[in-house]
Amino acid sequence: MNQPALSLLIFAAMATVARAQEAPAAGGARSAAPAVPQLPRASGPTTLKDAWTTALATMRAQKAPGLVFVLPPADAKADPAAVKAAKERFHSKLMGGTPVDAKNARELLLLHVQLLRQESVAAAFGLAVPVVATATTAGAKPGETLVLLNEDGTRTAGFAVDLADPAAVASALQPYLFAPERLAPRRANVPPAVTVAVRDLDDVRKRLPQEQDAERQQALLQRQQELIVQLQSQLFAAAPALHETPANRVPAPRGAAEADLLGELLQWTTPLGTEVGATWDPCPPCGMMALPMPFRSALKLLAQ
């Protein structure tokens, strides 16, 4: 697995179950989620070069396109007004302040990428393999901030789009990633084992909130954990079957729109070439599990 820690995946599974069990059980009592053992952390790329190699290999193996966020030059400065606007966008989504900042253009780009993961365009981070890379590595033309690649790594298109504008990003990507004529053939080609895992996970998630027997509930939770890990390892191959499929809708945090299972899994990943940087607890009395990880963390760049 090349992206999140397995322990975070288990936390995601537990959070999903906990939310599903917030509804009163029979007799008015709430059932408690059984404990799940943590699994070892998974390793991933440690440099931008390794991340690029991993992205290309993942695209080929999972037959998925690539989505490249083009890094500005290392010495490029950040526009103070743009930094202020990005920080205010983080702050506006939370009940408290956020320890985010950008001292240069690359750090500002990472703020914009993390903010995009909070928008409706977030599914793009699963429908294509996301990676940050320099313009030279990505084959970007002057001014391009996004580059789309075919599954073989060749260039499909490039866009000089403002990453601070989610609507503009969504408009640029829609014909390539979200259009029905693009998704339909990808859904038809989802590997059979992945299709079975999606179906089984949906079944487990439906059964968990109603199960009253502790032993059977524990077995279901363990099975959910195994299926989530399986799907995470094939995330980009599975994404077309997970995105906006009615059977895969999941409960959302309070005040947020309902998300699909793809969105649930994506909150525990970061684009290749990045890792979780600063994190914060935006509203301790509310319970930190209520907010997806992209809402309460910033990204940092891997080593050059």
Helices and strands as residue ranges (DSSP letters): H 6-20, G 26-28, H 48-62, E 66-71, H 80-92, H 105-116, G 120-123, H 124-127, E 129-134, H 135-138, E 146-149, E 155-159, H 166-173, I 174-178, H 180-188, H 192-207, G 208-210, H 214-233, H 235-242, G 246-248, E 249-250, E 259-260, H 261-266, E 274-279, G 284-286, G 288-290, G 293-295, E 297-301
